[in-house]
Amino acid sequence: MSAPPLKLSDVVRNFAPGWFASVMGSGVLSLTTLTLAVRWPTLETPAWALHYCTLLLFAALAIPWTSRWILYPQAALATLRHPVQASFYPTFSIAMLVIAAQFLAFGEQIDLALSFWWPGAALTFVLGLAVLYAMFAGEHLGLEHVTPANFIPAVGLVVVPIAGGPLTGHLAGGARDLALLVSIVALGAGTLMYLALLSLTLQRKYLANPAFGMLAPTVWVHLAPIGVIPVSLLNLAEQLPFSLPTGIVLLPGLLLWGFGVWWVAMAALLTGAAHARGVLPFALSWWGFIFPLGAFVAASLRLGRASGLAGVEWIGVGCWLLLLVLWLLTLTGTIRGVLSGALFRPHP
């Protein structure tokens, strides 16, 4: 029997917080494409097109996301208390931080970048604390609920200096000091939180059943902090009131990047296993492929050029091609899911 037609109220009530992962993924694809346009100029026009599409997508998604909190606060709070879905709430503020980075890269529009970065950074702290407090204070979590999606609040924190570092250079006085402090606190908290959660997710992989099904793509989320932290370190180091030898910042970034290369292979193997077993259905979680891989591409391109290691950059180019393919597949599946209404129906 076919499902009943969806009403607009159903779309708003069931609107998943993870929708903004599509903004994050499309935004990082536009940024990495613009970076590659320096080598291949024909990529500049598609990069700008992606930039504008990402802005429109954020505006469109912000309406039901905000409306859900106003019209259906109990449903929104229930999601916040959910052991898995809650971790996707910070994707809203991370999307704002990614857009801030886009405004910097596309035309260096400082005022627009700041208008997204300040509230995005504040919301990242608020949503991250809210999500983790709900988890720490409750008794509803088990090892089976642990997935790399739990990294998302930490990912939001380490993304703060991506645009925050360069924007600090355009500020003065107290505003500059505050922006620098926010970036330092965010990067420190997010990095150590990631390391702590990394051990927990590896424990799950050793001791519990694999996260197949809708959660299978979350194995790629490991790449998000791996890719973002080196770039944030470089951006932050450029704004510190004291100088650092370039190698001191580059070496830990390259070591973390090396772990990322290894994890790309592991994530591909686990995803292939899920596909072979027929337990990789399309879901909104497929956007979990995109931003993490895009963050790794961005780190590869930045570290390759900064270190002079051509192999690092070429691995980034190869991963960008994979990113483009996965983005197209995920976008196609998302459009189908929107047209059928499947992505707006509640899941158990």
C-alpha positions in Angstrom: 0.0 0.0 0.0 1.4 3.4 -0.9 2.1 5.9 1.8 -0.3 8.8 2.4 0.6 12.1 0.8 2.8 14.4 3.0 1.5 17.7 4.3 3.7 20.7 4.8 3.2 20.4 8.5 4.5 16.8 8.3 7.6 18.0 6.5 8.3 20.6 9.2 7.5 18.2 12.1 9.8 15.5 10.8 12.5 17.7 9.5 15.8 16.1 10.4 18.7 18.2 11.8 21.1 16.3 9.5 19.8 18.2 6.4 22.5 20.8 6.8 25.2 18.2 6.1 24.2 18.8 2.5 25.2 22.5 2.9 28.5 21.5 4.5 29.3 19.0 1.8 28.3 21.2 -1.1 30.2 24.1 0.4 33.4 22.2 0.8 33.1 20.9 -2.7 32.8 24.5 -4.0 35.9 25.5 -1.9 38.1 22.6 -3.0 37.0 23.1 -6.6 38.0 26.8 -6.4 41.4 25.7 -5.1 41.9 23.4 -8.0 40.9 26.1 -10.4 44.3 27.7 -9.8 45.7 24.6 -11.6 42.8 24.0 -14.0 41.0 27.4 -14.7 38.0 25.7 -16.3 36.9 24.7 -12.8 36.4 28.3 -11.7 32.9 28.6 -13.2 31.6 25.4 -11.7 33.1 26.4 -8.3 31.2 29.7 -8.3 28.0 27.9 -9.4 28.4 25.5 -6.4 29.0 28.5 -4.1 25.7 30.2 -5.1 23.8 26.9 -5.0 25.1 26.3 -1.5 23.9 29.7 -0.3 20.4 29.0 -1.8 20.3 25.6 -0.2 21.1 27.0 3.3 18.4 29.6 2.9 15.8 27.0 1.9 16.7 24.6 4.7 16.8 27.3 7.4 13.0 27.8 7.0 11.7 24.4 8.1 14.6 24.0 10.6 13.6 27.2 12.4 9.9 26.6 12.0 10.2 23.2 13.7 11.6 24.8 16.8 8.8 27.4 16.8 5.8 25.2 15.8 6.9 21.8 17.2 9.3 22.4 20.1 8.6 19.0 21.7 9.6 17.2 18.5 12.7 19.3 18.3 13.6 18.6 21.9 12.9 14.9 21.5 15.5 14.8 18.7 17.9 16.6 20.9 17.5 13.8 23.5 17.9 11.0 20.8 21.1 9.0 21.3 22.0 9.2 17.6 20.0 12.0 15.9 21.1 14.7 18.5 24.6 14.7 17.2 23.4 16.1 13.8 22.1 19.3 15.3 25.4 21.2 15.1 25.4 20.7 11.3 23.3 23.9 11.2 26.0 26.0 12.8 28.8 24.2 11.0 27.1 25.1 7.7 27.2 28.8 8.8 31.0 28.4 9.4 31.5 26.8 6.0 29.5 29.6 4.3 31.8 32.1 6.2 34.8 30.4 4.6 33.1 30.5 1.2 32.5 34.3 1.5 36.2 34.7 2.2 37.3 32.5 -0.7 34.8 33.8 -3.3 35.5 37.5 -3.6 36.8 38.0 -0.1 33.5 39.5 1.2 34.7 40.2 4.8 31.5 41.7 6.2 29.3 38.8 4.9 31.8 36.3 6.2 31.8 37.9 9.6 28.0 38.0 9.6 28.0 34.2 9.3 31.1 33.4 11.4 30.2 35.2 14.7 26.7 33.6 15.1 28.0 30.3 13.6 30.8 30.1 16.2 28.4 31.0 19.1 25.8 28.4 18.0 28.5 25.8 17.6 29.4 26.2 21.3 25.7 26.3 22.3 24.6 23.3 20.3 27.7 21.3 21.0 27.2 21.8 24.8 23.5 21.1 24.6 24.0 17.8 22.7 26.8 16.6 24.9 25.0 17.6 28.1 21.9 15.7 27.0 24.1 12.6 26.5 26.2 13.0 29.6 23.3 13.7 31.9 21.1 10.9 30.6 21.1 7.2 31.0 19.8 6.3 27.5 23.2 5.6 25.8 24.7 2.3 25.1 27.7 1.1 23.1 25.4 0.3 20.2 24.6 4.1 19.9 28.3 5.0 19.5 29.1 6.0 15.9 31.5 8.5 14.3 28.4 10.8 14.1 29.3 11.5 17.7 32.3 13.5 16.3 30.0 16.2 14.8 30.0 18.5 17.9 33.8 18.2 17.9 34.0 18.8 14.2 32.0 22.0 14.6 34.6 23.3 17.1 37.6 22.6 15.0 35.9 24.2 12.0 35.7 27.6 13.8 39.3 28.7 13.0 39.0 27.8 9.3 37.4 31.2 8.6 38.1 32.5 12.1 41.9 32.6 11.6 41.8 34.7 8.4 39.0 36.9 9.6 41.0 37.7 12.8 43.5 39.5 10.5 40.7 41.8 9.4 39.8 42.8 12.9 41.4 45.2 15.4 41.4 45.8 19.2 39.0 43.9 21.4 37.2 42.2 18.4 40.4 40.8 17.2 41.4 39.5 20.7 37.9 37.9 21.1 38.0 36.2 17.7 41.4 34.8 18.4 40.4 33.6 21.8 37.2 31.9 20.4 39.3 30.1 17.7 41.9 28.9 20.3 39.3 27.6 22.7 37.3 25.9 19.9 40.3 24.2 18.3 41.7 23.0 21.7 38.3 21.7 22.9 37.4 20.1 19.6 40.8 18.4 19.0 40.9 16.8 22.4 37.2 15.8 22.2 37.9 14.1 18.9 40.8 12.1 20.4 38.6 11.0 23.3 35.7 10.0 21.0 38.1 8.3 18.6 39.0 5.7 21.2 35.3 5.2 22.0 34.3 4.6 18.4 37.2 2.2 17.9 36.1 0.3 20.9 32.7 0.0 19.3 34.3 -1.3 16.1 36.2 -3.9 18.0 33.5 -5.0 20.5 30.1 -4.4 18.9 28.3 -5.1 15.7 29.3 -2.8 12.7 27.2 0.3 12.1 25.6 -0.9 8.8 22.3 0.3 7.3 21.6 4.1 7.5 24.6 4.7 9.7 27.1 3.0 7.4 28.2 6.3 5.8 29.1 7.7 9.2 32.4 5.8 9.1 33.6 8.5 6.8 33.0 11.2 9.5 36.4 10.2 10.9 37.9 12.2 8.0 36.3 15.5 9.1 38.4 16.3 12.1 41.4 14.6 10.4 41.1 17.1 7.5 40.0 20.2 9.4 42.5 20.2 12.3 45.6 20.7 10.1 44.1 23.6 8.2 42.8 25.2 11.4 46.2 24.9 12.9 47.8 26.6 10.0 45.2 29.4 9.9 45.4 30.0 13.6 49.3 30.0 13.6 49.2 32.8 11.1 47.3 35.1 13.6 49.1 34.3 16.9 51.0 37.2 18.5 54.2 35.2 18.4 55.9 33.4 15.6 56.2 29.7 15.1 58.6 27.8 12.8 56.6 26.5 9.9 57.7 22.9 10.4 56.3 22.8 14.0 52.8 23.3 12.6 53.2 21.3 9.4 54.6 18.1 10.9 51.6 17.3 13.2 49.3 18.2 10.3 51.1 15.8 8.0 51.0 13.0 10.6 47.3 13.5 11.1 46.9 13.6 7.3 48.8 10.3 7.1 46.2 8.7 9.4 43.6 10.2 7.0 45.1 8.3 4.0 44.9 5.1 6.0 41.3 5.9 7.0 40.2 6.6 3.5 41.2 3.0 2.7 39.5 1.6 5.8 36.3 3.6 5.2 36.2 2.4 1.5 36.6 -1.2 2.6 33.8 -0.9 5.3 31.5 0.8 2.8 32.2 -1.8 0.2 31.4 -4.5 2.7 28.1 -2.8 3.6 27.2 -2.5 -0.1 28.1 -6.2 -0.8 25.8 -7.3 2.1 23.0 -5.2 0.8 22.9 -3.0 3.9 23.7 0.4 2.4 20.3 1.9 1.6 20.1 5.5 0.5 19.3 7.9 3.3 20.1 11.4 4.3 23.1 10.1 6.1 24.8 9.6 2.7 25.8 13.3 3.1 28.2 11.9 5.7 30.3 10.8 2.8 30.7 14.3 1.5 31.9 16.9 4.0 34.4 14.6 5.7 36.0 13.6 2.4 35.9 17.2 1.3 37.7 18.3 4.4 40.4 15.7 3.8 40.8 17.0 0.2 41.1 20.5 1.5 43.8 19.4 3.9 45.6 17.5 1.2 45.7 20.5 -1.1 46.8 22.9 1.6 49.5 20.6 3.2 50.8 19.6 -0.2 51.5 23.1 -1.3 52.7 24.3 2.1 55.1 21.3 2.5 56.3 21.1 -1.1 55.3 17.4 -1.2 53.6 16.9 -4.6 52.4 13.4 -3.6 50.2 14.9 -0.8 48.5 17.2 -3.3 48.0 14.6 -5.9 46.3 12.3 -3.4 44.0 15.2 -2.7 43.2 15.6 -6.4 42.4 11.8 -6.6 40.1 12.2 -3.5 38.5 15.2 -5.1 37.4 13.1 -8.0 35.9 10.5 -5.6 34.3 13.4 -3.8 32.7 14.7 -7.0 31.3 11.2 -7.8 29.9 10.7 -4.3 28.4 14.2 -4.3 26.6 13.6 -7.6 25.3 10.2 -6.4 24.1 11.7 -3.1 22.5 14.7 -4.7 20.6 12.5 -7.1 19.4 10.3 -4.3 18.4 13.3 -2.3 16.4 14.8 -5.1 14.6 11.5 -5.6 13.9 11.3 -1.8 12.5 14.8 -1.7 10.2 14.2 -4.7 8.9 10.9 -3.2 8.7 12.4 0.3 10.7 9.5 1.7 13.2 11.8 3.3 10.5 13.7 5.2 9.0 10.6 6.8 10.0 9.6 10.4 12.3 6.7 10.9 12.3 4.3 13.9 
